[in-house]
Amino acid sequence: MNFNFGFSYVGFIFLLMLIVPNLIWSKNKPEDYEKYVKNENKLLLLFERVGEVLVTCTALIFKDFNIHTDRIIVLIFAFYLMILYECYWIRYFKSEKKMKDFYSDFLGIPVSGATLPVLSFFMLGVYGENIYLIISTIILGIGHIGIHLNHKREVY
């Protein structure tokens, strides 16, 4: 595995695809969302926050994620997962914005709003052969998906 420091425009695009809908969501949170946030597991929250920082930094500082012909199909798959993530958000923003809308499955993928971006960044790490992004994404996934699964259990 090679680690080539430098700016990743692909990582930047993936992060934009992640951040923009979340900014819109911050003004369109589901009804009663704050009630569920109070119950979040502190250890999962720590994993989520650490993972967010690590994934953001790692996705930007390694040019290994920029387009190259090796394993291009893996990059296409990672991008496809991010497109599905955007589709998940479109469906949510068109909904009544209830907790059940936020945590409903999308295309059979449980807690899609958490699962799809984690899988996408994991695949980006595989594409770039970058163990740092892979590990960072696992840390993020433990926290982010774990929190969302707990919320989903409470809602249903």
KOLLOZA-827725 format. One record per residue (C-alpha): x, y, z; residue number from 0. Coordinates in nm, 2 decimals. Example, Ala and Ser with C-alpha at 12.3 -4.5 7.8 and 13.67 -1.06 7.14 Angstrom:
<r xx="1.23" yy="-0.45" zz="0.78" rose="0"/>
<r xx="1.37" yy="-0.11" zz="0.71" rose="1"/>
***
This chain:
<r xx="0.00" yy="0.00" zz="0.00" rose="0"/>
<r xx="0.13" yy="0.34" zz="-0.10" rose="1"/>
<r xx="0.03" yy="0.65" zz="0.08" rose="2"/>
<r xx="0.07" yy="0.96" zz="-0.14" rose="3"/>
<r xx="0.01" yy="1.28" zz="0.05" rose="4"/>
<r xx="-0.17" yy="1.55" zz="-0.15" rose="5"/>
<r xx="-0.51" yy="1.70" zz="-0.20" rose="6"/>
<r xx="-0.78" yy="1.45" zz="-0.31" rose="7"/>
<r xx="-1.04" yy="1.62" zz="-0.53" rose="8"/>
<r xx="-1.24" yy="1.29" zz="-0.53" rose="9"/>
<r xx="-1.24" yy="1.29" zz="-0.15" rose="10"/>
<r xx="-1.35" yy="1.65" zz="-0.16" rose="11"/>
<r xx="-1.64" yy="1.57" zz="-0.39" rose="12"/>
<r xx="-1.75" yy="1.28" zz="-0.17" rose="13"/>
<r xx="-1.74" yy="1.50" zz="0.14" rose="14"/>
<r xx="-1.95" yy="1.76" zz="-0.04" rose="15"/>
<r xx="-2.20" yy="1.49" zz="-0.13" rose="16"/>
<r xx="-2.21" yy="1.41" zz="0.24" rose="17"/>
<r xx="-2.22" yy="1.75" zz="0.39" rose="18"/>
<r xx="-2.47" yy="1.94" zz="0.17" rose="19"/>
<r xx="-2.77" yy="1.72" zz="0.25" rose="20"/>
<r xx="-2.68" yy="1.73" zz="0.62" rose="21"/>
<r xx="-2.67" yy="2.11" zz="0.61" rose="22"/>
<r xx="-3.02" yy="2.11" zz="0.45" rose="23"/>
<r xx="-3.13" yy="1.85" zz="0.71" rose="24"/>
<r xx="-3.02" yy="2.07" zz="0.99" rose="25"/>
<r xx="-3.32" yy="2.30" zz="0.90" rose="26"/>
<r xx="-3.55" yy="2.00" zz="0.83" rose="27"/>
<r xx="-3.50" yy="1.77" zz="1.12" rose="28"/>
<r xx="-3.77" yy="1.51" zz="1.19" rose="29"/>
<r xx="-4.04" yy="1.59" zz="1.44" rose="30"/>
<r xx="-3.92" yy="1.50" zz="1.80" rose="31"/>
<r xx="-3.56" yy="1.43" zz="1.69" rose="32"/>
<r xx="-3.42" yy="1.61" zz="2.00" rose="33"/>
<r xx="-3.61" yy="1.37" zz="2.22" rose="34"/>
<r xx="-3.40" yy="1.08" zz="2.08" rose="35"/>
<r xx="-3.07" yy="1.26" zz="2.08" rose="36"/>
<r xx="-3.08" yy="1.28" zz="2.46" rose="37"/>
<r xx="-3.06" yy="0.89" zz="2.48" rose="38"/>
<r xx="-2.76" yy="0.85" zz="2.26" rose="39"/>
<r xx="-2.49" yy="0.61" zz="2.39" rose="40"/>
<r xx="-2.19" yy="0.82" zz="2.49" rose="41"/>
<r xx="-1.94" yy="0.56" zz="2.37" rose="42"/>
<r xx="-2.10" yy="0.53" zz="2.02" rose="43"/>
<r xx="-2.11" yy="0.91" zz="2.01" rose="44"/>
<r xx="-1.73" yy="0.92" zz="2.08" rose="45"/>
<r xx="-1.67" yy="0.67" zz="1.80" rose="46"/>
<r xx="-1.89" yy="0.88" zz="1.56" rose="47"/>
<r xx="-1.72" yy="1.21" zz="1.64" rose="48"/>
<r xx="-1.36" yy="1.07" zz="1.62" rose="49"/>
<r xx="-1.46" yy="0.88" zz="1.30" rose="50"/>
<r xx="-1.60" yy="1.20" zz="1.14" rose="51"/>
<r xx="-1.28" yy="1.39" zz="1.20" rose="52"/>
<r xx="-1.06" yy="1.10" zz="1.08" rose="53"/>
<r xx="-1.26" yy="1.03" zz="0.77" rose="54"/>
<r xx="-1.28" yy="1.40" zz="0.67" rose="55"/>
<r xx="-0.91" yy="1.45" zz="0.72" rose="56"/>
<r xx="-0.80" yy="1.13" zz="0.55" rose="57"/>
<r xx="-1.03" yy="1.17" zz="0.25" rose="58"/>
<r xx="-0.87" yy="1.51" zz="0.18" rose="59"/>
<r xx="-0.50" yy="1.46" zz="0.24" rose="60"/>
<r xx="-0.43" yy="1.15" zz="0.03" rose="61"/>
<r xx="-0.43" yy="1.18" zz="-0.34" rose="62"/>
<r xx="-0.46" yy="0.80" zz="-0.36" rose="63"/>
<r xx="-0.84" yy="0.86" zz="-0.40" rose="64"/>
<r xx="-0.80" yy="1.07" zz="-0.72" rose="65"/>
<r xx="-0.90" yy="0.90" zz="-1.04" rose="66"/>
<r xx="-0.66" yy="0.64" zz="-1.18" rose="67"/>
<r xx="-0.74" yy="0.34" zz="-1.39" rose="68"/>
<r xx="-0.65" yy="0.07" zz="-1.13" rose="69"/>
<r xx="-0.97" yy="-0.06" zz="-0.96" rose="70"/>
<r xx="-1.18" yy="0.21" zz="-1.13" rose="71"/>
<r xx="-1.49" yy="-0.02" zz="-1.09" rose="72"/>
<r xx="-1.44" yy="0.01" zz="-0.71" rose="73"/>
<r xx="-1.45" yy="0.39" zz="-0.74" rose="74"/>
<r xx="-1.76" yy="0.37" zz="-0.96" rose="75"/>
<r xx="-1.93" yy="0.15" zz="-0.69" rose="76"/>
<r xx="-1.83" yy="0.39" zz="-0.41" rose="77"/>
<r xx="-1.97" yy="0.68" zz="-0.62" rose="78"/>
<r xx="-2.29" yy="0.48" zz="-0.69" rose="79"/>
<r xx="-2.34" yy="0.43" zz="-0.31" rose="80"/>
<r xx="-2.31" yy="0.81" zz="-0.27" rose="81"/>
<r xx="-2.57" yy="0.86" zz="-0.54" rose="82"/>
<r xx="-2.80" yy="0.63" zz="-0.35" rose="83"/>
<r xx="-2.73" yy="0.84" zz="-0.04" rose="84"/>
<r xx="-2.84" yy="1.15" zz="-0.23" rose="85"/>
<r xx="-3.16" yy="0.96" zz="-0.34" rose="86"/>
<r xx="-3.23" yy="0.87" zz="0.02" rose="87"/>
<r xx="-3.21" yy="1.24" zz="0.11" rose="88"/>
<r xx="-3.44" yy="1.34" zz="-0.17" rose="89"/>
<r xx="-3.70" yy="1.09" zz="-0.05" rose="90"/>
<r xx="-3.66" yy="1.21" zz="0.31" rose="91"/>
<r xx="-3.70" yy="1.58" zz="0.21" rose="92"/>
<r xx="-4.01" yy="1.50" zz="0.01" rose="93"/>
<r xx="-4.16" yy="1.31" zz="0.31" rose="94"/>
<r xx="-4.36" yy="1.44" zz="0.61" rose="95"/>
<r xx="-4.02" yy="1.45" zz="0.79" rose="96"/>
<r xx="-4.12" yy="1.22" zz="1.08" rose="97"/>
<r xx="-3.88" yy="1.00" zz="1.26" rose="98"/>
<r xx="-4.01" yy="0.70" zz="1.08" rose="99"/>
<r xx="-3.93" yy="0.87" zz="0.75" rose="100"/>
<r xx="-3.58" yy="0.94" zz="0.86" rose="101"/>
<r xx="-3.51" yy="0.59" zz="0.98" rose="102"/>
<r xx="-3.70" yy="0.39" zz="0.72" rose="103"/>
<r xx="-3.51" yy="0.15" zz="0.49" rose="104"/>
<r xx="-3.41" yy="0.27" zz="0.14" rose="105"/>
<r xx="-3.39" yy="0.00" zz="-0.12" rose="106"/>
<r xx="-3.37" yy="-0.26" zz="0.16" rose="107"/>
<r xx="-3.07" yy="-0.10" zz="0.32" rose="108"/>
<r xx="-3.13" yy="-0.05" zz="0.69" rose="109"/>
<r xx="-3.07" yy="0.30" zz="0.83" rose="110"/>
<r xx="-2.96" yy="0.41" zz="0.49" rose="111"/>
<r xx="-2.87" yy="0.77" zz="0.59" rose="112"/>
<r xx="-2.59" yy="0.62" zz="0.81" rose="113"/>
<r xx="-2.51" yy="0.30" zz="0.62" rose="114"/>
<r xx="-2.47" yy="0.43" zz="0.26" rose="115"/>
<r xx="-2.21" yy="0.70" zz="0.33" rose="116"/>
<r xx="-2.01" yy="0.47" zz="0.56" rose="117"/>
<r xx="-2.01" yy="0.20" zz="0.29" rose="118"/>
<r xx="-1.92" yy="0.45" zz="0.03" rose="119"/>
<r xx="-1.62" yy="0.59" zz="0.22" rose="120"/>
<r xx="-1.51" yy="0.24" zz="0.30" rose="121"/>
<r xx="-1.51" yy="0.15" zz="-0.07" rose="122"/>
<r xx="-1.32" yy="0.47" zz="-0.14" rose="123"/>
<r xx="-1.05" yy="0.35" zz="0.10" rose="124"/>
<r xx="-1.04" yy="0.01" zz="-0.08" rose="125"/>
<r xx="-1.01" yy="0.19" zz="-0.41" rose="126"/>
<r xx="-0.73" yy="0.41" zz="-0.29" rose="127"/>
<r xx="-0.57" yy="0.11" zz="-0.10" rose="128"/>
<r xx="-0.56" yy="0.34" zz="0.20" rose="129"/>
<r xx="-0.58" yy="0.15" zz="0.53" rose="130"/>
<r xx="-0.61" yy="0.49" zz="0.72" rose="131"/>
<r xx="-0.94" yy="0.56" zz="0.55" rose="132"/>
<r xx="-1.06" yy="0.21" zz="0.59" rose="133"/>
<r xx="-0.99" yy="0.21" zz="0.96" rose="134"/>
<r xx="-1.14" yy="0.56" zz="1.00" rose="135"/>
<r xx="-1.45" yy="0.45" zz="0.83" rose="136"/>
<r xx="-1.49" yy="0.15" zz="1.05" rose="137"/>
<r xx="-1.46" yy="0.37" zz="1.36" rose="138"/>
<r xx="-1.72" yy="0.61" zz="1.21" rose="139"/>
<r xx="-1.94" yy="0.32" zz="1.12" rose="140"/>
<r xx="-1.94" yy="0.17" zz="1.47" rose="141"/>
<r xx="-2.06" yy="0.50" zz="1.61" rose="142"/>
<r xx="-2.28" yy="0.64" zz="1.33" rose="143"/>
<r xx="-2.46" yy="0.32" zz="1.23" rose="144"/>
<r xx="-2.48" yy="0.22" zz="1.60" rose="145"/>
<r xx="-2.65" yy="0.54" zz="1.70" rose="146"/>
<r xx="-2.89" yy="0.53" zz="1.41" rose="147"/>
<r xx="-2.98" yy="0.17" zz="1.48" rose="148"/>
<r xx="-3.06" yy="0.26" zz="1.85" rose="149"/>
<r xx="-3.27" yy="0.55" zz="1.73" rose="150"/>
<r xx="-3.46" yy="0.32" zz="1.49" rose="151"/>
<r xx="-3.53" yy="0.07" zz="1.77" rose="152"/>
<r xx="-3.67" yy="0.36" zz="1.98" rose="153"/>
<r xx="-3.89" yy="0.48" zz="1.70" rose="154"/>
<r xx="-4.03" yy="0.14" zz="1.61" rose="155"/>
***
